[in-house]
Amino acid sequence: MLEASAVERAAGRLTAADADKAVGLLVGCAGKVVVLGVGKSGVIAQKIAQTMTSTGTVAIYLHPSDALHGSLGVVTSGDVIIALSNSGETDEIIAILPALKARKVPIISIVGNLASTLARESDVALDASVDREACPLNLAPTTSTTVALSLGDALAMTVMEAKGLTAEDFAANHPAGRLGKRLTLRVRDLMHPSPNVAPADGWLSVVKAISDGSLGAVNVVDGSELIGIITDGDLRRTIERTDPAHFSSLTAEQMMTRSPTTTTEDSLAFDALRAMEDRPSQISVLPVVDAEGKCTGMLRLHDIVRSGI
């Protein structure tokens, strides 16, 4: 509750002029955003840098101590600095301010003291002050780091919106995440070579094709055109309703489900999943066809689920 109230108060103190200037510097950044912080502020700085990078703004975390010993070389013209310090007097950050000024890079600070050296030397100082920490001793950085993180996230999200980042852009930076997979993983990435039988093939040929393919179904093709599908369920139901004396005359065409639901290689795997599940009776396999209706493969529900979508 204490931290939530502190975040709310920080939002109330944030002026439109300061927010607009900070966002403008970040949107107009021709280089990268370099985020600085020491100790717990350093941990928050790393998170802000990662959030910005994943939402369309290239950002890195730079430890001020490393910057003092050569790593300042990563800061170049066109970059923007975001510096985090609750006191605004963190020794390592204050020590590199002259070098940052010499590089003429704008500085956005997230500070707990607007009268501090860091705030005075910044192009924009965002007020992250708190009345007390959530720590019972009012010592461990808790409330202050939560407020700093909230301000950093707010900057990142506002810049993301200003740049017009789409869900597809976000997914491109998260190819292994659930959202990324839903927006990038295609049927061709998961499909299997098409197990086919001809319409006139007998039931033993169908059984053998299903067993050999190990996909729980076979496509019925006439030449290269898909005309039906036979699943394990179709096979069982056909056997149940057929007199054993007539098994030898059964053909794939008699056993198949005609005009089955299909997908294409270029379709999103997530769309194929919806096609399987968003229906009165769920299905577990989809034939894959091209624009001319030629059967090119088969997609299993199991493979989509295993992909982590």
C-alpha positions in Angstrom: 0.0 0.0 0.0 2.8 2.4 0.9 4.5 1.7 -2.5 1.3 2.1 -4.5 0.6 5.4 -2.8 4.1 6.6 -3.5 3.7 5.8 -7.2 0.4 7.6 -7.3 2.0 10.7 -5.8 4.9 10.6 -8.2 2.5 10.5 -11.1 0.8 13.6 -9.7 4.1 15.5 -9.4 5.1 14.7 -13.0 4.6 17.8 -15.1 3.5 17.7 -18.7 6.5 19.8 -19.7 9.0 17.5 -18.1 7.3 14.4 -19.5 7.1 15.8 -23.0 10.8 16.9 -22.9 12.0 13.5 -21.7 9.9 11.6 -24.2 11.0 13.9 -27.0 14.6 13.3 -26.2 14.1 9.5 -26.3 12.0 9.5 -29.4 14.5 11.7 -31.2 17.5 9.7 -30.0 19.7 9.0 -33.1 21.9 6.6 -31.2 21.1 4.5 -28.2 19.8 5.1 -24.7 22.4 4.5 -22.0 20.9 3.8 -18.5 23.1 4.4 -15.4 22.6 3.3 -11.8 24.5 1.9 -8.9 23.4 -0.8 -6.4 19.6 -1.3 -6.3 19.2 1.6 -8.7 21.5 -0.3 -11.0 19.2 -3.3 -11.0 16.3 -1.0 -11.8 18.4 0.6 -14.6 19.0 -2.7 -16.1 15.3 -3.5 -16.2 14.5 -0.2 -17.8 17.2 -0.7 -20.5 15.8 -4.2 -21.2 12.2 -2.9 -21.4 13.2 -0.2 -23.8 15.2 -2.5 -26.1 12.3 -4.9 -26.3 9.8 -2.2 -27.2 11.7 -0.6 -30.1 14.3 1.7 -28.4 17.9 0.4 -28.4 19.2 0.7 -24.8 22.0 -0.6 -22.7 22.9 -0.6 -19.1 26.3 0.9 -18.1 27.6 0.6 -14.6 29.1 4.0 -13.6 32.1 2.4 -12.1 32.9 0.6 -15.3 32.4 3.9 -17.2 35.1 5.5 -15.0 37.5 2.9 -16.1 37.1 2.8 -19.9 33.6 1.7 -20.6 32.5 5.3 -21.1 33.6 4.7 -24.6 30.3 3.2 -25.4 28.7 6.6 -25.0 28.8 8.4 -28.3 27.3 11.5 -30.0 23.5 11.0 -30.6 23.0 8.9 -27.4 20.7 9.8 -24.5 21.5 9.2 -20.9 19.0 8.1 -18.2 20.6 8.3 -14.8 19.0 6.8 -11.7 19.9 7.9 -8.2 17.7 8.3 -5.1 20.0 10.8 -3.5 21.1 12.4 -6.7 24.6 12.4 -5.3 25.9 9.0 -6.1 29.7 9.4 -6.3 30.3 7.3 -9.4 27.6 9.1 -11.4 28.6 12.6 -10.3 32.2 11.7 -11.2 31.3 10.9 -14.9 29.0 14.0 -15.4 31.9 16.1 -16.8 32.7 13.5 -19.4 29.1 13.1 -20.3 28.8 16.9 -20.7 31.9 16.9 -22.9 30.1 14.4 -25.2 27.1 16.8 -25.4 24.7 13.9 -24.7 21.4 14.9 -23.0 20.7 13.6 -19.6 17.4 12.5 -18.1 17.6 11.8 -14.4 15.2 9.9 -12.2 16.1 11.2 -8.7 14.7 11.4 -5.2 16.1 14.9 -4.7 15.5 17.7 -7.2 18.0 19.9 -5.4 20.8 17.4 -6.0 23.8 17.7 -8.2 22.5 15.1 -10.7 19.1 16.9 -11.0 20.8 20.3 -11.5 23.1 18.9 -14.2 20.3 17.1 -16.1 18.4 18.3 -19.1 15.3 16.8 -17.5 14.9 15.7 -13.9 12.0 13.5 -13.0 10.9 13.6 -9.3 11.1 10.1 -7.8 11.1 11.2 -4.2 9.3 9.2 -1.5 8.3 9.9 2.1 9.7 6.7 3.4 10.8 3.2 2.4 8.6 0.2 2.9 11.5 -1.2 4.9 10.5 -1.2 8.7 13.8 0.6 9.4 13.2 3.0 6.5 16.6 2.0 5.1 16.4 -0.7 2.4 15.5 0.8 -1.0 12.0 -0.5 -1.6 9.5 2.3 -2.2 12.1 4.5 -3.9 13.1 1.7 -6.4 9.4 1.0 -7.1 8.8 4.6 -8.0 11.9 4.8 -10.1 10.9 1.6 -12.0 7.4 3.0 -12.5 8.8 6.2 -14.0 11.1 4.2 -16.2 8.3 1.9 -17.4 6.1 4.9 -18.1 8.8 6.5 -20.3 9.4 3.2 -22.2 5.6 2.7 -22.8 5.1 6.3 -23.9 8.0 6.2 -26.3 6.8 2.9 -27.6 3.4 4.4 -28.4 5.0 7.6 -29.9 7.0 5.4 -32.2 3.9 3.5 -33.3 5.3 0.1 -32.3 2.9 -2.7 -33.4 2.3 -6.1 -31.9 4.2 -7.5 -34.9 7.2 -5.3 -34.2 7.1 -6.4 -30.5 6.9 -10.0 -31.5 9.9 -9.6 -33.8 12.0 -8.8 -30.7 10.4 -11.8 -28.8 10.6 -14.7 -31.1 10.7 -17.2 -28.2 7.9 -15.7 -26.2 4.3 -16.8 -26.4 3.2 -13.5 -28.1 6.2 -13.7 -30.5 5.3 -17.2 -31.5 1.7 -16.4 -32.1 2.6 -13.6 -34.5 5.6 -15.2 -36.2 5.4 -19.0 -36.2 3.9 -20.3 -39.4 2.3 -23.6 -40.3 5.3 -24.5 -42.5 7.5 -24.4 -39.4 5.4 -27.2 -37.7 3.8 -29.2 -40.5 4.7 -32.8 -41.5 5.1 -34.2 -45.0 1.7 -35.2 -46.3 0.7 -38.9 -45.7 -1.5 -39.6 -48.7 -3.8 -42.4 -50.0 -5.7 -42.5 -53.2 -9.6 -42.6 -53.2 -9.6 -46.3 -54.5 -7.1 -47.6 -51.9 -8.5 -50.3 -49.7 -8.9 -50.2 -45.9 -5.7 -52.1 -45.2 -3.7 -49.6 -47.3 -5.3 -46.8 -45.2 -4.4 -48.6 -41.9 -0.8 -49.0 -43.1 -0.6 -45.3 -44.2 -1.9 -44.1 -40.9 0.6 -46.3 -39.0 3.5 -45.4 -41.2 2.8 -41.6 -40.9 2.2 -41.8 -37.1 0.1 -38.6 -37.4 -3.3 -40.2 -36.6 -4.7 -39.4 -40.0 -4.0 -39.6 -43.8 -5.0 -37.2 -46.6 -7.0 -38.6 -49.5 -5.8 -37.1 -52.7 -6.9 -37.5 -56.3 -3.8 -36.8 -58.3 -2.5 -33.9 -56.1 -5.9 -32.5 -55.2 -7.2 -33.0 -51.6 -10.6 -34.5 -51.6 -10.8 -35.8 -48.0 -9.2 -36.9 -44.8 -9.3 -40.2 -42.8 -8.5 -40.0 -39.1 -8.2 -42.8 -36.6 -11.8 -41.9 -35.5 -13.1 -42.2 -39.1 -11.4 -45.6 -39.4 -12.9 -46.9 -36.1 -16.4 -45.7 -37.0 -16.2 -47.3 -40.4 -15.2 -50.6 -39.0 -17.9 -50.4 -36.4 -20.7 -49.9 -38.9 -19.4 -52.3 -41.6 -20.1 -56.0 -41.9 -16.7 -57.8 -41.6 -17.6 -59.7 -44.8 -17.4 -56.3 -46.7 -14.1 -55.1 -45.3 -12.2 -56.2 -48.4 -14.3 -53.9 -50.6 -14.0 -50.8 -48.4 -12.1 -47.9 -50.1 -10.6 -44.7 -48.8 -13.3 -42.7 -50.6 -16.0 -44.5 -48.6 -14.2 -43.9 -45.3 -13.1 -40.3 -45.6 -14.5 -37.1 -44.4 -15.1 -35.0 -47.5 -14.0 -31.3 -47.8 -12.2 -31.2 -44.5 -11.1 -28.0 -42.8 -7.6 -27.0 -44.1 -4.8 -24.6 -43.6 -1.9 -23.2 -45.7 1.8 -23.2 -45.2 1.9 -19.4 -44.9 -0.9 -19.3 -42.3 0.0 -18.5 -38.7 0.2 -21.6 -36.5 -2.0 -19.7 -34.0 -4.7 -19.2 -36.6 -4.5 -22.9 -37.4 -4.9 -23.7 -33.7 -8.0 -21.5 -33.5 -9.4 -23.3 -36.6 -9.0 -26.6 -34.7 -10.5 -25.5 -31.4 -13.1 -22.8 -32.1 -15.7 -25.1 -33.5 -18.5 -27.3 -32.0 -16.3 -30.4 -32.3 -12.6 -30.0 -32.0 -10.2 -31.6 -34.5 -6.6 -32.7 -33.9 -5.2 -32.6 -37.5 -5.4 -30.2 -40.4 -4.4 -31.0 -44.0 -2.1 -28.3 -45.5 -2.8 -27.1 -49.0 -1.5 -24.5 -51.4 -3.4 -21.9 -53.3 -4.4 -24.4 -56.0 -5.7 -27.0 -53.4 -2.7 -29.2 -53.8 -2.0 -31.2 -50.6 1.4 -30.4 -49.2 1.4 -31.7 -45.7 -0.4 -32.2 -42.4 -0.4 -30.2 -39.1 -1.2 -31.7 -35.7 -2.7 -30.0 -32.7 0.0 -31.7 -30.6 2.8 -30.0 -32.6 1.2 -26.5 -32.1 0.7 -27.0 -28.4 4.3 -28.4 -28.0 5.6 -25.2 -29.7 4.5 -23.2 -26.7 2.0 -21.0 -28.4 
